[in-house]
Amino acid sequence: MTTPTTIQAGEVFKHTFSFSQEQVNLFMQVSGDDNPLHWDTEFASKTMFKKPIIHGFLGGSIFSKILGTIFPGAGSIYLRQEMKFLRPMFVDTVYEAVVTVKEIDTQKHKGILQTQVVDKTTGKMTIDGTAEILNEQRF
């Protein structure tokens, strides 16, 4: 078994993704947030968004996938996550999650990461945040 490489400050990881209405519906069931803004086209058409939007925390959940399974990956433990929801996110729209390593504390095996989501169509940021994670093998 190979030893994972150590991650350094300044590294950037990008991941392209989208969410389907089926995934929004599953998140709605799990979270209990059945606000019609997330599924009812007629209701949403009368809002400033003009169509259903995905839950903010569903959009932000992409970081759990990335940090826990890809970068840094297995063994990562979330310690903190701050997020600002800057713009709505929509189903079947392509987004890019960008994780930038800002600081590493090799003694404590902790990393401070900038976490952002960008709409690939418009180039505009939809989520901006900071995560603090622990990973004994990668930091």
C-alpha positions as CSV (number, residue, x, y, z in Angstrom):
1,M,0.0,0.0,0.0
2,T,1.4,3.4,-0.9
3,T,1.6,6.3,1.5
4,P,-0.5,9.3,0.5
5,T,1.5,12.4,-0.4
6,T,1.5,15.3,1.9
7,I,-0.7,18.3,0.9
8,Q,1.0,21.7,0.8
9,A,-0.4,25.2,1.3
10,G,-1.3,26.7,-2.1
11,E,-2.6,23.5,-3.7
12,V,-5.9,23.8,-5.5
13,F,-8.3,21.0,-6.2
14,K,-11.3,21.4,-8.6
15,H,-14.3,19.2,-9.0
16,T,-17.2,19.6,-11.6
17,F,-20.7,18.6,-10.5
18,S,-24.4,19.2,-10.8
19,F,-27.5,18.2,-8.9
20,S,-30.7,16.7,-10.4
21,Q,-34.2,17.3,-9.2
22,E,-34.3,13.8,-7.9
23,Q,-31.3,14.6,-5.6
24,V,-33.0,17.7,-4.4
25,N,-36.1,15.7,-3.6
26,L,-34.0,13.2,-1.6
27,F,-32.3,16.0,0.3
28,M,-35.7,17.4,1.0
29,Q,-36.8,14.1,2.5
30,V,-33.7,13.7,4.6
31,S,-33.5,17.3,5.8
32,G,-37.3,17.8,6.2
33,D,-37.0,21.1,4.4
34,D,-39.9,20.9,1.9
35,N,-40.1,24.6,1.1
36,P,-41.9,24.7,-2.3
37,L,-39.2,27.0,-3.5
38,H,-37.1,23.9,-4.0
39,W,-39.6,21.8,-6.0
40,D,-42.8,23.7,-7.1
41,T,-42.2,25.3,-10.4
42,E,-45.4,27.4,-10.2
43,F,-44.6,28.7,-6.7
44,A,-41.0,29.4,-7.6
45,S,-42.0,31.3,-10.8
46,K,-43.5,34.0,-8.6
47,T,-40.3,34.5,-6.7
48,M,-37.2,36.6,-7.5
49,F,-35.6,33.3,-8.7
50,K,-38.3,32.5,-11.3
51,K,-37.6,28.8,-11.0
52,P,-36.9,26.3,-8.2
53,I,-33.5,26.6,-6.4
54,I,-31.6,23.8,-4.7
55,H,-31.1,23.9,-0.9
56,G,-28.1,25.9,0.1
57,F,-26.8,23.1,2.3
58,L,-27.2,20.6,-0.6
59,G,-24.9,22.8,-2.7
60,G,-22.5,23.1,0.2
61,S,-22.6,19.3,0.8
62,I,-20.2,18.9,-2.2
63,F,-17.4,19.8,0.2
64,S,-18.2,16.8,2.4
65,K,-17.8,14.5,-0.6
66,I,-14.6,16.2,-1.8
67,L,-12.9,16.5,1.6
68,G,-13.9,13.1,2.8
69,T,-13.4,11.0,-0.3
70,I,-11.1,12.8,-2.8
71,F,-9.0,15.7,-1.5
72,P,-7.5,15.2,1.0
73,G,-9.7,12.1,1.2
74,A,-10.1,9.1,3.6
75,G,-9.4,9.9,7.2
76,S,-10.5,13.6,6.9
77,I,-12.5,14.9,9.9
78,Y,-14.5,18.1,9.5
79,L,-13.8,20.5,12.4
80,R,-15.5,23.6,11.0
81,Q,-17.2,25.0,7.9
82,E,-18.3,28.5,7.2
83,M,-20.3,29.3,4.1
84,K,-21.8,32.3,2.5
85,F,-24.5,31.6,0.0
86,L,-24.0,34.4,-2.6
87,R,-26.3,33.3,-5.4
88,P,-28.9,30.7,-6.0
89,M,-28.0,27.3,-7.4
90,F,-30.3,25.4,-9.9
91,V,-30.8,21.8,-10.9
92,D,-29.1,20.4,-14.0
93,T,-26.6,23.3,-14.0
94,V,-22.9,22.6,-14.1
95,Y,-20.8,23.9,-11.2
96,E,-17.2,23.7,-10.2
97,A,-16.1,23.3,-6.6
98,V,-12.7,24.9,-5.9
99,V,-10.8,23.9,-2.7
100,T,-7.7,26.0,-2.0
101,V,-5.3,25.0,0.8
102,K,-4.6,28.2,2.7
103,E,-2.8,27.0,5.8
104,I,-1.3,23.7,7.1
105,D,-0.4,22.9,10.7
106,T,1.7,19.8,10.4
107,Q,2.1,19.4,14.2
108,K,-1.7,19.2,14.6
109,H,-2.4,17.7,11.2
110,K,-4.9,20.4,10.5
111,G,-5.6,22.4,7.3
112,I,-7.5,25.6,6.6
113,L,-9.1,25.4,3.2
114,Q,-11.0,28.0,1.1
115,T,-14.1,26.3,-0.3
116,Q,-15.9,27.9,-3.3
117,V,-18.6,26.9,-5.8
118,V,-18.6,28.6,-9.2
119,D,-21.4,28.4,-11.8
120,K,-19.6,27.1,-14.9
121,T,-22.1,28.9,-17.2
122,T,-21.8,32.4,-15.8
123,G,-18.4,32.2,-14.1
124,K,-20.0,33.7,-10.9
125,M,-19.4,32.4,-7.4
126,T,-22.4,30.9,-5.7
127,I,-20.8,29.7,-2.4
128,D,-17.7,31.1,-0.6
129,G,-16.4,29.6,2.6
130,T,-13.7,28.3,4.8
131,A,-13.2,24.8,6.2
132,E,-10.9,23.5,8.9
133,I,-10.2,19.8,8.7
134,L,-8.0,17.2,10.4
135,N,-6.2,14.6,8.4
136,E,-3.3,12.7,10.1
137,Q,-1.9,11.2,6.8
138,R,-2.1,14.2,4.4
139,F,-1.3,17.2,6.7
